[in-house]
Structure formats: C-alpha cells, structure tokens
Amino acid sequence: MKRLTLILFCLFAGLIAYSQNDTILIKMMTYNIRHGAGMDDVVDLDRQAAVIQNALPDVVGLQEVDSVVKRSGYIPEAAILGNKVGMHATFGPAIPLTGGKYGVAILSKEVPLSVRNIPLPGEEKRTLLVCEFERYVFATTHLDLNDSCRTASLPIILEEAARWEKPFFICGDWNAEPSSTLIKTIKKSFNILNNLISNSANYTFPANNPKSIIDYIASSNRVVSRKPKVINEPNASDHRPVVVDVKFEVIATGIHSPSANSELMQDEEVYDLTGKKVENGRLTPGLYILKKSKKKVVIR
C-alpha cells in the first residue's frame, strides 16, 4: 500500500510539473453526405469513402447520416464509412426515421475520450455532436433551414465551446451564407477557417454546380496557420466537402477527461487523491489515477 501511495503521489505531482507548449497539425474535414446518395440519387458509400480517403483527414464531421434507415438500405452508414476509411465512427442521432435514426457523425483517427450529443432547436430536430480528443475537441452539426432556429442554436453552441479548456473546433452544414446574420454573429466568437471569398473555388452547394458557401469549419481559439480547400467533387453528394490543415498550440497537461464508459476507463482500477480505490462507473467529479495505464483523468 505504501508503494501504491508513493506512485499516486508522484503521478499527481506531475499534474503541476508536466505542462508545456505543444504545437500540432490536424487535417479537418466537413462533409454533408446526403444519406449516402449522390447527385444521381443512388446510395453508394464507396464513392463518399473514396473522397474521404483521398483527402487523408485526421477527423471528419459528417451531416445527413442514416443509421439503419429504410431509404439507405437499413445500414449503419457512419460505422460502414469508418470501416472503409480506417477511422473510428461516432454517430449522433437527431431524429427517428423509418425504422432507424438520422443525424450527424464524426470519423476520427483517435478514439474519443468522451462524447456529448446535445439537442438543438429546429423545425426538424437537430443535434450538436461533440467528441473530445487528447489535445482538442471537435464538434459537428447540421443547422435548421429556418433562420430563427439557427439563431436559437448559437447560444447552446457557444456555451458548449466555453466549457472546454482544450481548443474547440466546430464544423458542419449551417444552411447560411457568409453574408447572413448567423455567420456574422458566429464570427464574433469563432474564427471561420474555410475561405469565404465569393467565387466558384470556395462554393460548396450544390455539388454539381456550386453557387453558395453553406458548409464551414471554425475554431474558438487562435489558429497558427490554415490551408482551406473545397474538394472538387460534383457527384458523390449534393455538397462538396471542405478540408483545412490546422496548426495550433495547446498546453499539454497529461490529464485526460473521459466519459465513464469510454474505452480509456474499461478494465481499470481507479484511485482517488488519497490513494483509496473507488468504484469505476460511479465517479463523482474530480481527479483520479488509473492504475493499469498510469493515466491521470478528470471526471467532469
């Protein structure tokens, strides 16, 4: 017991000792996949998987994603796309639909430490899917066609961004052009990372003859550099995807913030600051040590 206490003491001392600037480069992507249907109305996930795979992103926000829905053949689209491109899939349902669910998804090279799926206003119910990773947080949403519903969603999004100490990124089909009140308001709190200059190279919709920008990637923190691009893909969906190479600085603390049922917490013995073993799955907010992996975690 004395040895375990010493290990815990040393690890928690590292909470203060281990803190350094860390610069990372992440390629981010947003893509409205139209439930897998291309401009020819044929559901073909191979086409959309090829678009994603060719772009080589680290994390992707998807909108209009079916999960076991009749029109797309009762398949779990996010999971299938994730398998095709070799990425972890996280689905965020917004509404029930003909036997299944419809919403958004995030594909990522990293397994999320925690996941939140937050309802948003909409004439058709909407959702904000948030995945926490080790050094940043990535969210995606598909905002309503109705302007007042989009505006009502913004305070919820801002509140979610404010709760994270890590860099926060958000993407999606926001159904609003750069000149809209919504985007002008978002720009007061977020940096829009894709190019908003009105020309054909930056338009995202409709895919076969794009005339407007309605798909975005944004950051609530300072971005060191970025290389935005709209992928010239006119057939796989009715939207063209946007990719951005994002370079940013974070403070690495070595502390993780997983959900109670995340993979990081599975098969672990958990100890509190006093060295007392506590029951995994019934943790109150606070700092803990995972014995097997020797990781430090904070439960919110």
N, C-alpha and C positions, 0 to 999 in steps of 0.2 A: 504493500500500500504506500509506503514511503517513496518507493521508486516511481510509482504512478503519479503521486502528488508532485514530485520533482519534475517529471515530464510535462505535466499540466502547467506548472509554474513557468517553465522555460518557454513553452509554446505561447502562453498568454503574454509573457513579457515581450514576445515577438510582435504582438499587436501594435506596440509602440515603436519597437526597434525597426521593424520591416515596413518602410514606407519610402517609395522612390518614384520619380517620374518615369513614365513608360510611354513610349510612342509606338502605336500600332497602325497597320494598314489593313483596312477591311473593304472588300468589294461588296456593295449592297445593290439589291435589285428589287424593283416592284413590277408586278405583272398581273393584270386582270385577265384571267384565263377563260372567262365566259363559259364556265362549267365544262371546259374541255372542247367546246365547239369552235371550229374555225369559221372563216367568212363563208365557207360553203355549207355551214350548219352541220357538218359531220364531226362527231365527237372522236377525237384522235389525240390521246395524250402523248403519243410518240412524237408528234410534231412539237408540242409545247416543251416536252422534256429535252428535245434537241436544242431548242432555243436557249433554255436554261443552261444546259451542259456546255454549249459553245461559249457562253458568256463567262463561265468559271466564277460564279459569285461565292462568297462565304456565307451569305444569308440572303433569303428571298422572301418578300411579302407577297402573298397571292390573294386575289379577291375573286369573288363569284366562284366559290369552290363547293362542289357537291360531295356529300358523303352518303352513299347507299340510297341515291335518289333515282326514281324511275327513268327520267329523261336521259340520264347518262349511263344507264345500264346497271344500276344498283351496285356501283363500285365505290370504294373509299379513295377518292381522287388524290387527296393530299398524300396518303400513305403510298399509293402507287407511283406518283411523281417522285416522292422522296426515294423510293427504291430504285427507280430508273436512273436518277442522277447521283445516287450515293450520298444522300443527305437525310438528316433526321427530320421527320414531319410532325408538326404540331397543328391540330385543327381547332378552330374557334367557331362553334356553331352560333348562328344568329336566329334562324327560324326553322321549324319543322317543315318538311316539304316532301309530299308524295312518298311516304314510307321511310324517309331518311331526314337529313338535315342539310342546311345550306348556310355558308358563311365565308370565313376567310381562313388563311393558313400561313404558317411560317415554315420554310425549309432552312435548315442550318447545318453547317459542318459540325458545330458543337452541340452537345445535348444541353438544353436549357437547364439552369439551376432552379428556376421557378417559372410558373406560367400563371397569367391572370387573363380572364376573359370577361370584359366589362360591357354591359349593355349600354347602347347609345340610343338617343331618340331617332325616330324615323316613322314615316307612314308605313314603310316596311321595316320591321325591326332590324337594327344594325348592331355591330359589336366592335369593340377595340380589343384585339388580341396582343398581349404583351409577353414577350419572352426575355427573361433575364439571363445573361451570359456572364462569364467570369469578369470581363472588363467593360461591358457595355450592356445597354438594354435596347431591344428592338421591338417596335410595335407596328401593326398594320391595321388599316380599317378601310371600309367602303362606305363613304358618307351618302346620305339620302339625296334624292333628286330635288327635294323640297328645300328651299333656301332657309326657312326658319328652323327646320330640323337640323340642318348642317350647323347653323349658328348656335343652336342649343347644345350641340355636341362639344363645342370648343371648350367651355369651362371644365368639362369632365376630362378632356384630353390634357388640358393644362394642369389640372390637379394631379393627374397620374404622373406626368412628367416631373412635377415638383417633388414627388415623394421619393425619387431616386437620387442617390448621391453619385451614381455612375453616369457616364454620358448616355443620353437618351436620344434615340432616333425613331422617327415615325415615317411610314410610307403609305401609299395607297391610291386608289381611285377616289378622289374627293369631289367629283362632279361639279367643279368650279374652275373657271378660267383665271389666269393671273390678275386680270383687271377686276375681279369680283371683290366684294366687301369681305368675304370669308378669307381669301388668300391675303388681302391687305392686312387683315386683323391677325392672322397667323404669323405673318412676317414680323410683327411686333415682339413675338416671343420665341420664334423659331427662325433658323437660317434655312431657306429653301435651297437645296443642293443641286437640283437639276436646272438647266438653262431655261430661263423664262422669256428669252427674246423671241418675238413672234415671227417664226419662219418655219418652213417645211421640215427642216432638220430636227426641230425641237417639238413638233406636234406629236401627240400620242393617240389621237382618236379622230375619226375611225381608222382602223389599221390600213385598209386598202387605199384610202385617200385622205390622210390626216389633215385636219383643219383647225384643231384646237389642242391646248395643253390642259388635261384634267387629271393626270397621274403625277405624283410627287414623291420625293424623298426629302426629309427635313431633319434638322438637328437642333436640339435645345441648348447645345454647348458650342464653344468655339471650335471650328474645324480648321486644321492647319492647311490642308490642300484638298482639292477635289477635281475629278475629271468626269464630268457628266456626259452621258451619251444616250440617245434614244436609238434602240436597235431597229434597223430597217427590216421589219418582218411584217409583211402585208397580209398573210394568210392564216397563220396558226390560231389567232384570236381576233376579236374586233378591236383590241387595244394593242399598241406597241409597248414593249417593256422599256423601262428606264434603268440604267446602271450608273453607279457612281463609285469611284475609288476614293475612299475617305481615309485621311491620315489625321490622327488626333492624339492628344496627350491625355493620359489618365494617371491617377495616383493609385499605385498598386499597394494594397494593404495586406494581401494574403487572406482576406476574410471573404467567405462565401455566404450567400444569402439564399439557401434553397427552400423549396416548399417541403412540408413534412413528408410527402410521398414521392419526392424526387429520387432519381437513381443514386444521387450522392448520399442519401440518407439510408439506403437499403442495406440490411445486414450489418449495421454499425452499432457499436456500444457508444453511448453518449454520456458525457460527464459535464457537470457544471463547473463554475469557477472555483468552488471549494474542493473539487475532486470527488464529489459524490455522483454516483451513477444515477441517471434519470431514465425514465421510460421513453424510448423512442416513439414518436407519434403523438405524444401528449405534452409537447414542449411549450412552455409559456415564452413570451418574448424575452430575448436575452442572448448572451454569448455562451457558446458551448464548444467542446472539443470532441471530435470523432476519433475514437481510439485506433481503429484499424488503419485509416488513411492519414491520421495525424493532421487533419484539416481543421481549421477554425471556422465556425459558422455563426451567423447571427440570424436568429429567428425573429421576424418582424411581427 
